[in-house]
Amino acid sequence: MKPSTNRMLNRIKSVYMFINTRGTVTTQELVEEFGITPRTIQRDLNVLAYNDLVESPSRGKWTTTEKKVKISS
């Protein structure tokens, strides 16, 4: 796996864990927490939403779904 792909997957995993821990977060909170652009965080959220791991109950807010996830290191 390319280093850039590995970095992206680690970031997406971290984003998921952050949302899961906090319950509901805003896109802006994620931008500030991870120090990345709003566009990058939106791409990460799209990956998570596509895999039914997060959902947006209202515009700009994100929460995890009930889908069971096994987190590996």
Summary of the structure (lengths in Angstrom):
residues: 73
radius of gyration: 11.6
end to end distance: 15.6
largest distance: 35.2
contacts: 175
relative contact order: 0.18
helix: 56%
strand: 12%
